[in-house]
């Protein structure tokens, strides 16, 4: 087995001068950075006092699942001779909040719309989403279902 290592730096930027003196005295803003890459501006969901103009962890989880699936899918298509001309996903997730304020995702649905070069590729193009799900590093790390509602067109 191969082991891969990743690192990011996260810095909270929401101290307004009095730190976390009260629940409303600070913002939930933070920056994520990896050396040599642009900064990602993050915050919590607006439902939890976050800044709606920044990415929240829940959106980043969806983006990670969606992009990992896409990358595996494109790889599998290239191996199978399926020529993908365009790919767009409209992922949605459902998270439940528990009475104590914690929560968890209970499902994610990926809704990729894939354009292939020829009509004869449509059936196999749809089938490969299942294999991509089986191979996806991020989906394999989740304890909730990652479902697919793919659409393929020419």
C-alpha positions, 0 to 999 in steps of 0.5 A: 500500500502507498501512503500519501500525506497532505497538509494545509494551514488554517488561520482564524481571522475573526478576532475583532479585538476581544477574542471569544469573550462572547458568542457574538464578539467574534466572526467565524472567518478563517483562511486556508492555505497550502504552500504555493496556492491561493488562499481559500476564504472560509467561514461557517454557514450563515445559519451559524453566524457565518459570512455567506460570501465565504466557503463553509466546511459543508460546501467544501465537503460537497466540493471535495466529493464532487471533484474526487468523483469527477476526477475518477470518472474522467480517468475511467472514461479515458481508459474505456474509450469514452470521450467526455467533452464536458462535465458539470455537477450540481451536488447537494447534501443533506445535513441534520442538526441534533438537539445539542447543536452538533450534526452530521451529513446523512446523504450527498447526491451528485448530479453530474451532467456529462457530454460525450462525443458520440451517442454510442458512448452514453450507456457506458458513460452512465455505468462508469459513475458507479465504478468512480464512486467505488474508487473515490478517495473522499467517498470511501472516507464518508460514513453516509451514502454518496448517491448519483443521479447522472445525466449523459448527453451527446 
